[in-house]
């Protein structure tokens, strides 16, 4: 599919729809990802997942670059 992105300072936002197969069905779920560059080695990512405008869940991830 296609993602729509925005940039503001140290933040990046990606919005996209993911097609998730479950049993014999396909569910289209909307994602809203926010990525924040905390320093030159750390990225924080907050993802929000929704369907029909109702939030289904959230996840927060931290990525750290090794030396």
PDB file of N, CA, C and O in Angstrom:
ATOM      1  N   UNK A   1       0.814  -1.180   0.000  1.00  0.00           N
ATOM      2  CA  UNK A   1       0.000   0.000   0.000  1.00  0.00           C
ATOM      3  C   UNK A   1       0.861   1.248   0.000  1.00  0.00           C
ATOM      4  O   UNK A   1       2.035   1.214  -0.368  1.00  0.00           O
ATOM      5  N   UNK A   2       0.271   2.329   0.411  1.00  0.00           N
ATOM      6  CA  UNK A   2       0.936   3.616   0.401  1.00  0.00           C
ATOM      7  C   UNK A   2       0.813   4.269   1.771  1.00  0.00           C
ATOM      8  O   UNK A   2      -0.243   4.211   2.402  1.00  0.00           O
ATOM      9  N   UNK A   3       1.890   4.885   2.223  1.00  0.00           N
ATOM     10  CA  UNK A   3       1.884   5.590   3.509  1.00  0.00           C
ATOM     11  C   UNK A   3       1.966   7.091   3.254  1.00  0.00           C
ATOM     12  O   UNK A   3       2.566   7.537   2.276  1.00  0.00           O
ATOM     13  N   UNK A   4       1.358   7.853   4.141  1.00  0.00           N
ATOM     14  CA  UNK A   4       1.439   9.309   4.091  1.00  0.00           C
ATOM     15  C   UNK A   4       2.328   9.742   5.245  1.00  0.00           C
ATOM     16  O   UNK A   4       2.104   9.334   6.385  1.00  0.00           O
ATOM     17  N   UNK A   5       3.336  10.564   4.963  1.00  0.00           N
ATOM     18  CA  UNK A   5       4.281  10.954   5.998  1.00  0.00           C
ATOM     19  C   UNK A   5       4.373  12.450   6.189  1.00  0.00           C
ATOM     20  O   UNK A   5       4.102  13.232   5.278  1.00  0.00           O
ATOM     21  N   UNK A   6       4.761  12.832   7.398  1.00  0.00           N
ATOM     22  CA  UNK A   6       4.985  14.232   7.753  1.00  0.00           C
ATOM     23  C   UNK A   6       6.256  14.309   8.598  1.00  0.00           C
ATOM     24  O   UNK A   6       6.624  13.348   9.275  1.00  0.00           O
ATOM     25  N   UNK A   7       6.919  15.465   8.550  1.00  0.00           N
ATOM     26  CA  UNK A   7       8.129  15.691   9.332  1.00  0.00           C
ATOM     27  C   UNK A   7       7.985  17.015  10.074  1.00  0.00           C
ATOM     28  O   UNK A   7       7.550  18.014   9.500  1.00  0.00           O
ATOM     29  N   UNK A   8       8.354  17.014  11.353  1.00  0.00           N
ATOM     30  CA  UNK A   8       8.365  18.245  12.143  1.00  0.00           C
ATOM     31  C   UNK A   8       9.464  18.109  13.196  1.00  0.00           C
ATOM     32  O   UNK A   8       9.324  17.346  14.151  1.00  0.00           O
ATOM     33  N   UNK A   9      10.552  18.850  13.018  1.00  0.00           N
ATOM     34  CA  UNK A   9      11.667  18.777  13.966  1.00  0.00           C
ATOM     35  C   UNK A   9      12.243  17.372  14.032  1.00  0.00           C
ATOM     36  O   UNK A   9      12.655  16.813  13.016  1.00  0.00           O
ATOM     37  N   UNK A  10      12.270  16.802  15.240  1.00  0.00           N
ATOM     38  CA  UNK A  10      12.821  15.452  15.413  1.00  0.00           C
ATOM     39  C   UNK A  10      11.748  14.367  15.277  1.00  0.00           C
ATOM     40  O   UNK A  10      12.025  13.195  15.530  1.00  0.00           O
ATOM     41  N   UNK A  11      10.523  14.745  14.877  1.00  0.00           N
ATOM     42  CA  UNK A  11       9.410  13.786  14.788  1.00  0.00           C
ATOM     43  C   UNK A  11       9.080  13.448  13.333  1.00  0.00           C
ATOM     44  O   UNK A  11       9.156  14.292  12.440  1.00  0.00           O
ATOM     45  N   UNK A  12       8.715  12.197  13.135  1.00  0.00           N
ATOM     46  CA  UNK A  12       8.234  11.698  11.845  1.00  0.00           C
ATOM     47  C   UNK A  12       6.905  11.007  12.098  1.00  0.00           C
ATOM     48  O   UNK A  12       6.753  10.290  13.088  1.00  0.00           O
ATOM     49  N   UNK A  13       5.947  11.216  11.215  1.00  0.00           N
ATOM     50  CA  UNK A  13       4.641  10.564  11.351  1.00  0.00           C
ATOM     51  C   UNK A  13       4.318   9.833  10.065  1.00  0.00           C
ATOM     52  O   UNK A  13       4.435  10.393   8.974  1.00  0.00           O
ATOM     53  N   UNK A  14       3.909   8.576  10.197  1.00  0.00           N
ATOM     54  CA  UNK A  14       3.473   7.772   9.058  1.00  0.00           C
ATOM     55  C   UNK A  14       2.061   7.286   9.339  1.00  0.00           C
ATOM     56  O   UNK A  14       1.777   6.772  10.421  1.00  0.00           O
ATOM     57  N   UNK A  15       1.181   7.449   8.367  1.00  0.00           N
ATOM     58  CA  UNK A  15      -0.182   6.918   8.462  1.00  0.00           C
ATOM     59  C   UNK A  15      -0.409   5.983   7.285  1.00  0.00           C
ATOM     60  O   UNK A  15      -0.103   6.317   6.140  1.00  0.00           O
ATOM     61  N   UNK A  16      -0.947   4.809   7.580  1.00  0.00           N
ATOM     62  CA  UNK A  16      -1.148   3.812   6.529  1.00  0.00           C
ATOM     63  C   UNK A  16      -2.219   2.808   6.967  1.00  0.00           C
ATOM     64  O   UNK A  16      -2.586   2.739   8.140  1.00  0.00           O
ATOM     65  N   UNK A  17      -2.700   2.046   6.009  1.00  0.00           N
ATOM     66  CA  UNK A  17      -3.684   0.988   6.256  1.00  0.00           C
ATOM     67  C   UNK A  17      -3.001  -0.342   5.993  1.00  0.00           C
ATOM     68  O   UNK A  17      -2.367  -0.530   4.954  1.00  0.00           O
ATOM     69  N   UNK A  18      -3.131  -1.265   6.939  1.00  0.00           N
ATOM     70  CA  UNK A  18      -2.556  -2.598   6.792  1.00  0.00           C
ATOM     71  C   UNK A  18      -3.689  -3.617   6.648  1.00  0.00           C
ATOM     72  O   UNK A  18      -4.673  -3.581   7.387  1.00  0.00           O
ATOM     73  N   UNK A  19      -3.532  -4.508   5.700  1.00  0.00           N
ATOM     74  CA  UNK A  19      -4.518  -5.573   5.494  1.00  0.00           C
ATOM     75  C   UNK A  19      -4.058  -6.799   6.272  1.00  0.00           C
ATOM     76  O   UNK A  19      -3.039  -7.405   5.939  1.00  0.00           O
ATOM     77  N   UNK A  20      -4.811  -7.166   7.309  1.00  0.00           N
ATOM     78  CA  UNK A  20      -4.435  -8.270   8.190  1.00  0.00           C
ATOM     79  C   UNK A  20      -5.306  -9.491   7.919  1.00  0.00           C
ATOM     80  O   UNK A  20      -6.523  -9.430   8.092  1.00  0.00           O
ATOM     81  N   UNK A  21      -4.696 -10.604   7.496  1.00  0.00           N
ATOM     82  CA  UNK A  21      -5.472 -11.824   7.287  1.00  0.00           C
ATOM     83  C   UNK A  21      -5.762 -12.522   8.617  1.00  0.00           C
ATOM     84  O   UNK A  21      -4.851 -12.773   9.406  1.00  0.00           O
ATOM     85  N   UNK A  22      -7.027 -12.830   8.855  1.00  0.00           N
ATOM     86  CA  UNK A  22      -7.463 -13.571  10.042  1.00  0.00           C
ATOM     87  C   UNK A  22      -8.441 -14.638   9.576  1.00  0.00           C
ATOM     88  O   UNK A  22      -9.513 -14.325   9.058  1.00  0.00           O
ATOM     89  N   UNK A  23      -8.064 -15.904   9.762  1.00  0.00           N
ATOM     90  CA  UNK A  23      -8.863 -17.027   9.260  1.00  0.00           C
ATOM     91  C   UNK A  23      -9.126 -16.825   7.773  1.00  0.00           C
ATOM     92  O   UNK A  23      -8.179 -16.737   6.991  1.00  0.00           O
ATOM     93  N   UNK A  24     -10.385 -16.749   7.366  1.00  0.00           N
ATOM     94  CA  UNK A  24     -10.726 -16.589   5.948  1.00  0.00           C
ATOM     95  C   UNK A  24     -11.079 -15.149   5.586  1.00  0.00           C
ATOM     96  O   UNK A  24     -11.621 -14.893   4.510  1.00  0.00           O
ATOM     97  N   UNK A  25     -10.775 -14.213   6.475  1.00  0.00           N
ATOM     98  CA  UNK A  25     -11.122 -12.809   6.248  1.00  0.00           C
ATOM     99  C   UNK A  25      -9.871 -11.931   6.197  1.00  0.00           C
ATOM    100  O   UNK A  25      -8.799 -12.315   6.665  1.00  0.00           O
ATOM    101  N   UNK A  26     -10.040 -10.746   5.619  1.00  0.00           N
ATOM    102  CA  UNK A  26      -8.991  -9.730   5.588  1.00  0.00           C
ATOM    103  C   UNK A  26      -9.562  -8.491   6.274  1.00  0.00           C
ATOM    104  O   UNK A  26     -10.622  -7.998   5.887  1.00  0.00           O
ATOM    105  N   UNK A  27      -8.865  -7.991   7.286  1.00  0.00           N
ATOM    106  CA  UNK A  27      -9.293  -6.794   8.006  1.00  0.00           C
ATOM    107  C   UNK A  27      -8.359  -5.644   7.672  1.00  0.00           C
ATOM    108  O   UNK A  27      -7.139  -5.789   7.755  1.00  0.00           O
ATOM    109  N   UNK A  28      -8.924  -4.500   7.295  1.00  0.00           N
ATOM    110  CA  UNK A  28      -8.129  -3.306   7.046  1.00  0.00           C
ATOM    111  C   UNK A  28      -8.058  -2.503   8.338  1.00  0.00           C
ATOM    112  O   UNK A  28      -9.076  -2.036   8.847  1.00  0.00           O
ATOM    113  N   UNK A  29      -6.854  -2.350   8.857  1.00  0.00           N
ATOM    114  CA  UNK A  29      -6.620  -1.669  10.130  1.00  0.00           C
ATOM    115  C   UNK A  29      -5.754  -0.440   9.858  1.00  0.00           C
ATOM    116  O   UNK A  29      -4.778  -0.514   9.110  1.00  0.00           O
ATOM    117  N   UNK A  30      -6.114   0.683  10.464  1.00  0.00           N
ATOM    118  CA  UNK A  30      -5.395   1.940  10.273  1.00  0.00           C
ATOM    119  C   UNK A  30      -4.292   2.070  11.322  1.00  0.00           C
ATOM    120  O   UNK A  30      -4.507   1.811  12.506  1.00  0.00           O
ATOM    121  N   UNK A  31      -3.112   2.475  10.863  1.00  0.00           N
ATOM    122  CA  UNK A  31      -1.977   2.706  11.755  1.00  0.00           C
ATOM    123  C   UNK A  31      -1.579   4.173  11.709  1.00  0.00           C
ATOM    124  O   UNK A  31      -1.618   4.810  10.657  1.00  0.00           O
ATOM    125  N   UNK A  32      -1.200   4.692  12.859  1.00  0.00           N
ATOM    126  CA  UNK A  32      -0.686   6.053  12.993  1.00  0.00           C
ATOM    127  C   UNK A  32       0.605   5.925  13.797  1.00  0.00           C
ATOM    128  O   UNK A  32       0.568   5.767  15.017  1.00  0.00           O
ATOM    129  N   UNK A  33       1.739   5.994  13.114  1.00  0.00           N
ATOM    130  CA  UNK A  33       3.062   5.815  13.732  1.00  0.00           C
ATOM    131  C   UNK A  33       3.741   7.163  13.922  1.00  0.00           C
ATOM    132  O   UNK A  33       3.811   7.976  13.000  1.00  0.00           O
ATOM    133  N   UNK A  34       4.235   7.384  15.126  1.00  0.00           N
ATOM    134  CA  UNK A  34       5.028   8.571  15.442  1.00  0.00           C
ATOM    135  C   UNK A  34       6.416   8.113  15.858  1.00  0.00           C
ATOM    136  O   UNK A  34       6.559   7.307  16.777  1.00  0.00           O
ATOM    137  N   UNK A  35       7.442   8.628  15.178  1.00  0.00           N
ATOM    138  CA  UNK A  35       8.826   8.287  15.485  1.00  0.00           C
ATOM    139  C   UNK A  35       9.564   9.537  15.925  1.00  0.00           C
ATOM    140  O   UNK A  35       9.479  10.581  15.277  1.00  0.00           O
ATOM    141  N   UNK A  36      10.293   9.426  17.038  1.00  0.00           N
ATOM    142  CA  UNK A  36      11.015  10.560  17.599  1.00  0.00           C
ATOM    143  C   UNK A  36      12.489  10.197  17.725  1.00  0.00           C
ATOM    144  O   UNK A  36      12.835   9.215  18.382  1.00  0.00           O
ATOM    145  N   UNK A  37      13.355  10.985  17.099  1.00  0.00           N
ATOM    146  CA  UNK A  37      14.791  10.798  17.249  1.00  0.00           C
ATOM    147  C   UNK A  37      15.201  11.492  18.534  1.00  0.00           C
ATOM    148  O   UNK A  37      15.225  12.721  18.606  1.00  0.00           O
ATOM    149  N   UNK A  38      15.524  10.698  19.554  1.00  0.00           N
ATOM    150  CA  UNK A  38      15.821  11.237  20.882  1.00  0.00           C
ATOM    151  C   UNK A  38      17.249  11.799  20.964  1.00  0.00           C
ATOM    152  O   UNK A  38      17.481  12.857  21.548  1.00  0.00           O
ATOM    153  N   UNK A  39      18.182  11.076  20.374  1.00  0.00           N
ATOM    154  CA  UNK A  39      19.572  11.522  20.247  1.00  0.00           C
ATOM    155  C   UNK A  39      20.148  10.777  19.059  1.00  0.00           C
ATOM    156  O   UNK A  39      19.401  10.135  18.321  1.00  0.00           O
ATOM    157  N   UNK A  40      21.465  10.843  18.852  1.00  0.00           N
ATOM    158  CA  UNK A  40      22.033  10.222  17.646  1.00  0.00           C
ATOM    159  C   UNK A  40      22.010   8.701  17.672  1.00  0.00           C
ATOM    160  O   UNK A  40      22.363   8.066  16.677  1.00  0.00           O
ATOM    161  N   UNK A  41      21.598   8.094  18.803  1.00  0.00           N
ATOM    162  CA  UNK A  41      21.560   6.629  18.897  1.00  0.00           C
ATOM    163  C   UNK A  41      20.197   6.062  19.290  1.00  0.00           C
ATOM    164  O   UNK A  41      20.031   4.842  19.302  1.00  0.00           O
ATOM    165  N   UNK A  42      19.221   6.903  19.612  1.00  0.00           N
ATOM    166  CA  UNK A  42      17.955   6.409  20.161  1.00  0.00           C
ATOM    167  C   UNK A  42      16.758   6.927  19.370  1.00  0.00           C
ATOM    168  O   UNK A  42      16.628   8.127  19.128  1.00  0.00           O
ATOM    169  N   UNK A  43      15.884   5.997  18.972  1.00  0.00           N
ATOM    170  CA  UNK A  43      14.641   6.319  18.291  1.00  0.00           C
ATOM    171  C   UNK A  43      13.489   5.730  19.097  1.00  0.00           C
ATOM    172  O   UNK A  43      13.505   4.544  19.425  1.00  0.00           O
ATOM    173  N   UNK A  44      12.498   6.544  19.415  1.00  0.00           N
ATOM    174  CA  UNK A  44      11.283   6.076  20.090  1.00  0.00           C
ATOM    175  C   UNK A  44      10.169   6.032  19.055  1.00  0.00           C
ATOM    176  O   UNK A  44      10.037   6.949  18.245  1.00  0.00           O
ATOM    177  N   UNK A  45       9.370   4.977  19.076  1.00  0.00           N
ATOM    178  CA  UNK A  45       8.264   4.806  18.124  1.00  0.00           C
ATOM    179  C   UNK A  45       6.977   4.499  18.880  1.00  0.00           C
ATOM    180  O   UNK A  45       6.913   3.533  19.641  1.00  0.00           O
ATOM    181  N   UNK A  46       5.942   5.332  18.668  1.00  0.00           N
ATOM    182  CA  UNK A  46       4.600   5.090  19.234  1.00  0.00           C
ATOM    183  C   UNK A  46       3.682   4.768  18.076  1.00  0.00           C
ATOM    184  O   UNK A  46       3.574   5.548  17.131  1.00  0.00           O
ATOM    185  N   UNK A  47       3.021   3.630  18.140  1.00  0.00           N
ATOM    186  CA  UNK A  47       2.090   3.213  17.098  1.00  0.00           C
ATOM    187  C   UNK A  47       0.697   3.058  17.680  1.00  0.00           C
ATOM    188  O   UNK A  47       0.509   2.456  18.736  1.00  0.00           O
ATOM    189  N   UNK A  48      -0.276   3.616  16.968  1.00  0.00           N
ATOM    190  CA  UNK A  48      -1.679   3.510  17.356  1.00  0.00           C
ATOM    191  C   UNK A  48      -2.412   2.770  16.244  1.00  0.00           C
ATOM    192  O   UNK A  48      -2.218   3.058  15.064  1.00  0.00           O
ATOM    193  N   UNK A  49      -3.243   1.825  16.623  1.00  0.00           N
ATOM    194  CA  UNK A  49      -3.965   1.008  15.660  1.00  0.00           C
ATOM    195  C   UNK A  49      -5.464   1.203  15.884  1.00  0.00           C
ATOM    196  O   UNK A  49      -5.934   1.157  17.021  1.00  0.00           O
ATOM    197  N   UNK A  50      -6.225   1.422  14.786  1.00  0.00           N
ATOM    198  CA  UNK A  50      -7.661   1.642  14.930  1.00  0.00           C
ATOM    199  C   UNK A  50      -8.437   1.036  13.765  1.00  0.00           C
ATOM    200  O   UNK A  50      -7.888   0.757  12.699  1.00  0.00           O
ATOM    201  N   UNK A  51      -9.725   0.844  14.005  1.00  0.00           N
ATOM    202  CA  UNK A  51     -10.655   0.388  12.970  1.00  0.00           C
ATOM    203  C   UNK A  51     -11.970   1.107  13.218  1.00  0.00           C
ATOM    204  O   UNK A  51     -12.448   1.163  14.352  1.00  0.00           O
ATOM    205  N   UNK A  52     -12.561   1.662  12.151  1.00  0.00           N
ATOM    206  CA  UNK A  52     -13.804   2.434  12.257  1.00  0.00           C
ATOM    207  C   UNK A  52     -13.668   3.589  13.252  1.00  0.00           C
ATOM    208  O   UNK A  52     -14.653   3.982  13.877  1.00  0.00           O
ATOM    209  N   UNK A  53     -12.446   4.143  13.408  1.00  0.00           N
ATOM    210  CA  UNK A  53     -12.229   5.248  14.324  1.00  0.00           C
ATOM    211  C   UNK A  53     -12.095   4.849  15.783  1.00  0.00           C
ATOM    212  O   UNK A  53     -11.937   5.707  16.651  1.00  0.00           O
ATOM    213  N   UNK A  54     -12.157   3.554  16.060  1.00  0.00           N
ATOM    214  CA  UNK A  54     -12.039   3.052  17.435  1.00  0.00           C
ATOM    215  C   UNK A  54     -10.631   2.502  17.637  1.00  0.00           C
ATOM    216  O   UNK A  54     -10.171   1.654  16.872  1.00  0.00           O
ATOM    217  N   UNK A  55      -9.949   2.990  18.673  1.00  0.00           N
ATOM    218  CA  UNK A  55      -8.592   2.522  18.933  1.00  0.00           C
ATOM    219  C   UNK A  55      -8.601   1.071  19.389  1.00  0.00           C
ATOM    220  O   UNK A  55      -9.308   0.703  20.327  1.00  0.00           O
ATOM    221  N   UNK A  56      -7.805   0.256  18.711  1.00  0.00           N
ATOM    222  CA  UNK A  56      -7.679  -1.163  19.047  1.00  0.00           C
ATOM    223  C   UNK A  56      -6.497  -1.439  19.955  1.00  0.00           C
ATOM    224  O   UNK A  56      -6.521  -2.385  20.742  1.00  0.00           O
ATOM    225  N   UNK A  57      -5.454  -0.611  19.850  1.00  0.00           N
ATOM    226  CA  UNK A  57      -4.275  -0.838  20.677  1.00  0.00           C
ATOM    227  C   UNK A  57      -3.176   0.160  20.377  1.00  0.00           C
ATOM    228  O   UNK A  57      -3.242   0.927  19.417  1.00  0.00           O
ATOM    229  N   UNK A  58      -2.161   0.125  21.230  1.00  0.00           N
ATOM    230  CA  UNK A  58      -0.984   0.971  21.098  1.00  0.00           C
ATOM    231  C   UNK A  58       0.250   0.146  21.417  1.00  0.00           C
ATOM    232  O   UNK A  58       0.185  -0.845  22.145  1.00  0.00           O
ATOM    233  N   UNK A  59       1.370   0.570  20.859  1.00  0.00           N
ATOM    234  CA  UNK A  59       2.641  -0.042  21.220  1.00  0.00           C
ATOM    235  C   UNK A  59       3.708   1.050  21.205  1.00  0.00           C
ATOM    236  O   UNK A  59       3.688   1.947  20.363  1.00  0.00           O
ATOM    237  N   UNK A  60       4.630   0.954  22.145  1.00  0.00           N
ATOM    238  CA  UNK A  60       5.769   1.868  22.208  1.00  0.00           C
ATOM    239  C   UNK A  60       7.052   1.040  22.108  1.00  0.00           C
ATOM    240  O   UNK A  60       7.243   0.081  22.856  1.00  0.00           O
ATOM    241  N   UNK A  61       7.916   1.420  21.186  1.00  0.00           N
ATOM    242  CA  UNK A  61       9.186   0.710  20.979  1.00  0.00           C
ATOM    243  C   UNK A  61      10.333   1.703  21.078  1.00  0.00           C
ATOM    244  O   UNK A  61      10.179   2.878  20.742  1.00  0.00           O
ATOM    245  N   UNK A  62      11.477   1.228  21.539  1.00  0.00           N
ATOM    246  CA  UNK A  62      12.685   2.032  21.573  1.00  0.00           C
ATOM    247  C   UNK A  62      13.767   1.266  20.820  1.00  0.00           C
ATOM    248  O   UNK A  62      13.991   0.081  21.064  1.00  0.00           O
ATOM    249  N   UNK A  63      14.432   1.960  19.904  1.00  0.00           N
ATOM    250  CA  UNK A  63      15.534   1.385  19.135  1.00  0.00           C
ATOM    251  C   UNK A  63      16.804   2.103  19.545  1.00  0.00           C
ATOM    252  O   UNK A  63      16.849   3.332  19.593  1.00  0.00           O
ATOM    253  N   UNK A  64      17.835   1.324  19.839  1.00  0.00           N
ATOM    254  CA  UNK A  64      19.117   1.916  20.242  1.00  0.00           C
ATOM    255  C   UNK A  64      20.223   1.361  19.351  1.00  0.00           C
ATOM    256  O   UNK A  64      20.393   0.146  19.246  1.00  0.00           O
ATOM    257  N   UNK A  65      20.963   2.242  18.720  1.00  0.00           N
ATOM    258  CA  UNK A  65      22.077   1.872  17.850  1.00  0.00           C
ATOM    259  C   UNK A  65      23.250   1.421  18.702  1.00  0.00           C
ATOM    260  O   UNK A  65      23.628   2.091  19.664  1.00  0.00           O
ATOM    261  N   UNK A  66      23.819   0.287  18.344  1.00  0.00           N
ATOM    262  CA  UNK A  66      24.982  -0.212  19.092  1.00  0.00           C
ATOM    263  C   UNK A  66      26.267   0.442  18.582  1.00  0.00           C
ATOM    264  O   UNK A  66      26.369   0.832  17.419  1.00  0.00           O
ATOM    265  N   UNK A  67      27.239   0.550  19.485  1.00  0.00           N
ATOM    266  CA  UNK A  67      28.544   1.117  19.100  1.00  0.00           C
ATOM    267  C   UNK A  67      29.314   0.151  18.238  1.00  0.00           C
ATOM    268  O   UNK A  67      30.431   0.452  17.818  1.00  0.00           O
TER     269      UNK A  67
END
